[in-house]
Amino acid sequence: MNLRIPGPTTVPAEIAQAGAADMINHRGPEFAAMIERTTAGVKKVYMTENDVMTLTSSGTGAMEAAVVNLMAPGDEVLVISIGEFGDRLINLVRIYGGKGTELKFDQGLAADMNQIEAALKANPGIKLVLVTHNETSTGVMQPIIPDLAKLVHSVDGLLVVDAISSLSSVPVKVDEWDLDVVLSGSQKGWMTAPGLAFVSMNERAWARADANKSQARFYFDLRRHQASALTGQTPWTPAVSVWFQLDKALDMMFAEGMDNVYERHHRLASMTRNGVKAMGLSLLATEGIESDTVTAIKLPEGVDGQKLLKVAQDQFNTVFAGGQGSLRGKIIRFGHLGWVHEEDITAGLDALRGSLAEVGYKA
Ligand SMILES: Cc1ncc(COP(=O)(O)O)c(C=O)c1O
């Protein structure tokens, strides 16, 4: 099966095999050596000297960790949303009692810096800003992150970046861009099964977490995770088998070289976009801000998205993702992240062309 969804991604055989190793004591020396090794590796991919905690959860757990550690009920927060995952951040802030200012942008667009600046000026109480780097629901990768960090810091704010579907596939320069809190998840570019999430915290972020007047946090209390990591452990039982996979995946990423990983993703993303356009289809993302990990393709008038996905899976052994929320039935999403190579893209494009023909559209 050609798994062309934007996560979970294909787990290469060596990595899957690594996950089948005998169980170990998570409070013993083998796990301590592994957490030290993987934390150093994850930090290298994050391009950071900041602390990076590995949580046993999906990416949403990392989003929740950011909110419960950095925000108290009543705090003024700005959430910038360009799609479904930005809306998830809005929901989290609401549920935990934040006084959210929501800036929403149309599907296919990136956020506008002038509007963000105006929102921060109009609401000087905002000291926390949350944003999605790569919006998996629309196939948009926001180019504003380094400038946004500068802007947020100029008002003494803290920036949380959801880089769940970008970091490890495209360069996210955490230290160079001075990003306070950055989130990612194992089932995306990391070529690992779902089950682990990552959160980096710089000094500014730790100071904020310590001063947070709400201490209502437990499973995702990042200070606990940081303290445990220093003793070679996690506070709670970790997903050890997924951790074995991550250990192997990091070896493979460094053997390929991160610059080569980024180049491969960029090249295959371009190949996907060109192939799709050659079929006469158009992309949801505005030109110039298309994601290098997922392509959102607008379906032609009259094409039934659900039927197309079924035909692709049943007749062409290819799994694409459908649209989420209001985009359901209107787009399909073609994932090109993680363990993906030219032949997977060629086969994916062939499957798309064939499926479209089956449902009555001539590419
Ligand atoms: C941009 C983005 N944010 C958040 C998430 C949520 O992660 P998870 O589904 O692992 O909880 C995803 C995963 O689909 C994502 O792509």
Ligand as a Chemical Component Dictionary entry (heavy atoms), coordinates in Angstrom:
data_LIG
# 
_chem_comp.id                   LIG 
_chem_comp.type                 NON-POLYMER 
_chem_comp.pdbx_formal_charge   0 
_chem_comp.three_letter_code    LIG 
# 
loop_
_chem_comp_atom.comp_id 
_chem_comp_atom.atom_id 
_chem_comp_atom.alt_atom_id 
_chem_comp_atom.type_symbol 
_chem_comp_atom.charge 
_chem_comp_atom.model_Cartn_x 
_chem_comp_atom.model_Cartn_y 
_chem_comp_atom.model_Cartn_z 
_chem_comp_atom.pdbx_ordinal 
LIG C1 C1 C 0 -0.113 20.623 12.150 1  
LIG C2 C2 C 0 -0.616 19.562 13.077 2  
LIG N1 N1 N 0 -0.884 19.890 14.342 3  
LIG C3 C3 C 0 -1.331 18.996 15.215 4  
LIG C4 C4 C 0 -1.542 17.685 14.865 5  
LIG C5 C5 C 0 -2.121 16.769 15.861 6  
LIG O1 O1 O 0 -1.339 15.707 16.110 7  
LIG P1 P1 P 0 -1.914 14.272 16.518 8  
LIG O2 O2 O 0 -2.900 13.862 15.479 9  
LIG O3 O3 O 0 -0.659 13.484 16.523 10 
LIG O4 O4 O 0 -2.509 14.421 17.862 11 
LIG C6 C6 C 0 -1.265 17.278 13.561 12 
LIG C7 C7 C 0 -1.437 15.869 13.132 13 
LIG O5 O5 O 0 -2.196 15.476 12.337 14 
LIG C8 C8 C 0 -0.799 18.248 12.649 15 
LIG O6 O6 O 0 -0.549 17.905 11.383 16 
# 
loop_
_chem_comp_bond.comp_id 
_chem_comp_bond.atom_id_1 
_chem_comp_bond.atom_id_2 
_chem_comp_bond.value_order 
_chem_comp_bond.pdbx_ordinal 
LIG C1 C2 SING 1  
LIG C2 N1 SING 2  
LIG C2 C8 DOUB 3  
LIG N1 C3 DOUB 4  
LIG C3 C4 SING 5  
LIG C4 C5 SING 6  
LIG C4 C6 DOUB 7  
LIG C5 O1 SING 8  
LIG O1 P1 SING 9  
LIG P1 O2 DOUB 10 
LIG P1 O3 SING 11 
LIG P1 O4 SING 12 
LIG C6 C7 SING 13 
LIG C6 C8 SING 14 
LIG C7 O5 DOUB 15 
LIG C8 O6 SING 16 
# 
